[in-house]
């Protein structure tokens, strides 16, 4: 297999109560790329002061709440979460997540429980 082709990992890279995530091992360390299989959503509100996040909804639909603004999303939508923004999402979706600069666990700050669950 070519070093230029990246396959979805067999084993999850991270899990929460409402999603399973798979990180692609990229040569480029300026960004990170993950596939998220969302069956409920984020466990808690999230904020990252280091990286911006771009979600691409591959299939399904759900709700994002960014800085207290709630938005319905569906297949084909791109959601941009600026660094430092407080956000959460819920629904049943398959999404790609691109982070720039690349994800660093120490930069994630988790807040209150996800209050969107009752709506999805």
Buried (B, 14 or more C-beta within 10 A) or exposed (E): EEEEEEEEBEEEEEEBEBBBBBBBEEEEEEBBBBBBBBEBBBBBBBBBEBBBBBBBBBEBBBBBBBEEEEEEBEEEBEBEBEBEBBBBBBBBBBBBBBBBBBBEEEBEEEEEEBEBBEEB
